[in-house]
């Protein structure tokens, strides 16, 4: 995702995934916005099987508009190297911020059982122009995916912000969120 969306929007997605009623599944390195893509790789000793897998991947990707030279060779050691996580990225501030946000979201799930409740009959979502609100028991996960600030009416008057990716403003039953940000209230 880091190659296609802004870091701020990625944190919004993390809040949605980790505070939804479903089992959150993270892909390798997602929790720190790893720069490495995951490319399919394999190691088959049988040359016919290796060729069949390589050709199959090329045909599959061609159906989606990729040229043969654009498809990573699944049998190449370079494909494995390119897909290997760069653990040193955790020391970089931008990656560390994403990692710390994921850790905080996971800690909130543990501390507030409503945020992990799998029962769909206790889950509701409100949506508006570029924003959404996940109702999670007494908590609200408010997300502004829009390019501008959003003033969102809530069904409650939250007392405090448990976690946010920016600086939200609580105003009675409203919350003002900067663009591409979330707040858990």
N, C-alpha and C positions, 0 to 999 in steps of 0.2 A: 504493500500500500504506500510505502514511503516514496515510491517513484511517481505516484499519480495524484496524491493529495497533500495538502499542507500539513505540517506537524500539528497545528492547532486543531484542524478537522480530524486528524487521526486520534487525538486525545478525546474528542467528542465521541468518536466511534468506540473507543475503549470504555467510556462511561456507559454507553448504551449496551455494549456486550456484557460488561461485568455487572451491570445492575438490572439486567433483564431476567425473566423467570426461567431462562434456559441454562443448561450447563455451558459455561464459557469455555471455548476452545481457542487456545492461542497457538499461532504457528511460530516455529523456531525463530527467535530474535525479534518477533513482533513487539515484545514487551520492552524493548529499548530502541525500536525503530532501526533495526539492523540495516545496513546498506547493502548487504549481500542478497542477491536474488536466490530463490531456491529453484534449481534446475534439476529435472529428473536425470539421474545417473544410475548406471548399472555396471556390473562386471560379470560377463558371461564368458566362460572358457570356450564354449562351442561357437565357432566362427559363424555358422549359419544362423544360430539364434541371435547373436550379436548384430548381424547384418539385418535380420528381420525386424529387430527392435528399432534399430537406427532408421531403416526405411519406413517403418510404421509411424514413427514420430514425425518424420518429414512429411509424409502424406497427411497425417492428422493436422499438422500445423498449416499445411498448404491450404486446407479447407477454410482456414481463418485468415488467409491473405499473407502468410509468411513465405518468404523465399527460402529455398533449401539452405543457403549459406547463413541464414538468420537463426536456424534451429540448432541449439547446442547439441553436439554429438554426445549422446548419453554414455558412450563407451570411452570417452576421452578423459584422461586424468585432469585436464584443464577444467572440465565441467565440474568435477568434484572440488577442485581448488576454488573456483569462482563461487561455489555454493557454500563454502565453509565459513562459519560465523567468525567475525573479527571481534573477539572478546575485548580487545583493547578499546573499542568504541565506548564501552561503559564509562571510561574515564573522561570522555568528552562531554561538556555541559549539556548540549542539546539532547544527546542520547540518555544522559543521566536523568534529565528532567522527565523524559518519557518513562523511564524505568521507575523513578520515584512515584510518578502518578499511578502507574499500574500497581505498585506495592500499596499505595494508599487506598486505591479502589478495592483491592483484595482485602485489606484490613477492615474497611468499612463493611464489606459483605459479611465478614466474620463477626464484627461488633454489632451489626444491625441485621438480625435474621430476615426482616422483611425484604431486604435487598437481594436475598438469595432464595426467597420463597418461590417454589416451582409451580404453584397453583395458578393456573390461568384465570380462574374465576375471581381471583383477587388482584388481577392485573388489568390496568386500563391505560390507554395512551390518548392524550389530546394532541392535536396538531394544528399548526397555523402556517403562516407565510414564512417558511424556512426554519421553523422551530418545532420542537415536540416536548411533551412532558410525560414521563413515565410515572404512574402512580404506583408506589411500592409501600403499601401499608400507610403509616403516617408520614413517610418520606416522599419527596418529589425529586426526580432526576430531570432537570430542566436543561435542554440542549438548544443552542442557537447555531444552526448550520449555515445561516445566511451571511451575506457579505456586509450587512449593516447591523447596527444595534437593534435589539428587540426588547420591547416592554410587554411582558407576558402576564396575563391574569391567571392567578392560581385559585384553587378552590379552598384554600386555607391561608392563614397568615403565619408563615414560617418565622420561628424565633431566631434561628441562626443558620449559617452556611456550614455544613459539615466538610465539604471539599469543593473546590472550584478550580478551573483552569485559567481563570482571569479574575477580574474584580467585579463581581455582581453587586447590584444595589437592591436591597430589600426595601419595599415601600408598601407596608400593609399586606394586601393580597396580591400585589404585583412584584415582579422581579425584573430588573433591567439587566440584560446580559450583553456584553460586547460581542462583536461578530466572532463566529467560529469558537464558541466557548461553551462550557457546561458548568452547572452548579448542582450540588446535591444539598437539599434543604430539608 
